């Protein structure tokens, strides 16, 4: 806009009124409503799936559906408006519904087999349901895209958001959600291993995990904690990194923590390999 440039150069004030002010108020209210809607959807999905991470995979398609809506506005040369926001709210609910149907099918197949075969079978089973849900909505709204009446022009941003957002979102539901479930499984393996090691009954594994955790906590207290409390690094560490205290503490915390974890992992690997070899050579 040119108004901020004029205001900064000539030191004048301005205020948007009329329809522009009403649109700004509506967009602010719609932003708050969208955030509350997404929060409510997340809490409900977390309760249904009994997981804090699984709803993120279901809701990950929402911002990508917005990409399709923006591309549709660009294709029809229609600016984004308050009616586009209304369409975005409706598109969010439909895309979430498709994602829930797909995730439920994958979870059902995963009870008797591995996750990857369950993803393939679940996606194949729900392909028709997801496509029909999307196509019925898109084809039902498609005639409004070509309507030239004045009344239809007000609804055109909403229709474009729904048609292009749902069309693009359907592909993402069938591709992105299964991929995110597989990625979540891979990312969760290290945390599962750490949790099992922490609760291990064998004294050596449990002592190693707890000792490593205690060492990381002490190192954090000696770097980041010390800077947060006093504003400077302790004397032995002050000159190691030529940066500001907070930045130096962050570098030392990350580097020292990584070195400690790597040393513990190498020590455990060497000990396990030595024990395995001694077991093989035992008569």
Secondary structure, DSSP 8 states (H G I E B T S, - for coil): --HHHHHHHHT------THHHHHHHHHHHHHHHHHHHHHHHHHHHHHHHT-SSHHHHHHTHHHHHHHHHHHHHHHHT----HHHHHHHHHHHHHHHHHHHHHHHHHHHHHTSS-HHHHHHHHHHHHHHHHHHHHHHHHHHHHHHHT--SHHHHHHHHHHHHHHHHHHHHHHHHHHHHHHHHHHHHHHHHHHHHHHHHHT-SSHHHHHHHHHHHHHHHHHHIIIIIHHHHHSS--GGGTTTS-S-HHHHHHHHHHHHHHHHHHHHHHHHHHHHHHHHHHHHH--
